[in-house]
């Protein structure tokens, strides 16, 4: 796909229109805007708005931040700006949080496809992969790009660059239905095409036109087919019918790739400008088998998002989840034993539960060593028009929690989350228009944290302790190790923290006592994650004033070596992403088949 680059602009996505903006016709206004922003003492939203209003864009509205940054880049050498590009971007960037966890997350969605689940709360939006809604921002971006992995990735990278975000260390997050249920050839192709886009984007190659030609067209979904689809089997039937019409019912040539081709693309990405430093997919516990774990590892995955939803069998039955708690126990054990990071999804207010049982369920998640996820999304159940749960609401067997009930459950959950877990989300960010009944407040996490403080409790989970842009003294950092049991042995969570307990970096070390089903790591200790915070910095850049590139990663790996050696291990392996292999080689790790390894000497 990269042999015949094309530079024909597309207009169907906002990402692209931002990336293709030509600053030259607006030189006078953009230069004035840049100089006024440089002169501001405090660059907050009102101050920025005032500058933009003084210089409207040719009578057709206002310049976006991306366009201002594009203007800065275009005229930097000729207009005598006072700030460096990095300083200027820091001033105007809207969402510095995006890349403050050290890497830039890039989310893509798989195409609409049947899901083996029949979960009663799950939306059935035929224009989307199962469980997503067509007016969620990420879902809209995917639809604008016809769910094509190359177009989604390339255009998102272009938008990141246009808005001043780093594009060199990318965590790829693949969302949509049940990944393990898509045909293997589609999975290989999808993974390869995301990496192709990273390789091309970093190499200034643009093959979007070619991708556009071969992408499926999901715009033609017959709106009549959307009526009355309120359960999973109907969704599956309608989607299968549509894909068949499109000639994409199964393993179509346009959406398949060989393992060898993927391997070659992965090797190219190792040295690419835009590297893949993390890769996650989402699936169901009953689809996690030994073969599946090894297969997703071969795709390059490092993290699995696992819908566990509840740890109560009666609740799982009530919601027609289609698997038992025992499946969750087994899935987490397999993933952990293979070194994956485990990002669980859990749902309070499910059919068959109540606030008290939800709190007990949450306590079980961290009390029982078999679970203990590394990251967690808490999605209180809301009622979506197209979900089968509508029937239970209408017959009175389910109701959404009152505000105070939900507040209680979430405050309890936040307080009960241990320091080794990151609460990624506490509410699902869906439009209130989509919610028939249920919580519509998107700031509920903030309310629950405030309630917890009012009760005298405190949070220890990772997200609230991340260093972000807080200044710190490297000489005063402490290494803190938290040991806990997992379902397959011991775990050590090693952190670098400031005296007031902000995290600068952490490492997850597994010390398994059970033999692995994967021979390559059968007797190794395993580094499951190394994460150093600070704005995502471009690889090789020199001007580092934050937590990355100060050797904290190396320090954490050295600590892991000590712990593994002390626990009697002779081998230490790491589950590296394609784009971090070079980093671990420099630290003395040698390449294996699916992992990298180092021998622990005395
Ligand atoms: S497994 Fe259940 S919740 Fe997940 S996408 Fe399928 S039907 Fe929806």
Boltz pocket constraint, residues with backbone or C-beta under 6 A from the ligand:
constraints:
  - pocket:
      binder: B
      contacts: [[A, 115], [A, 116], [A, 117], [A, 118], [A, 119], [A, 122], [A, 123], [A, 130], [A, 131], [A, 177], [A, 178], [A, 232], [A, 284], [A, 307], [A, 321]]
      max_distance: 6.0
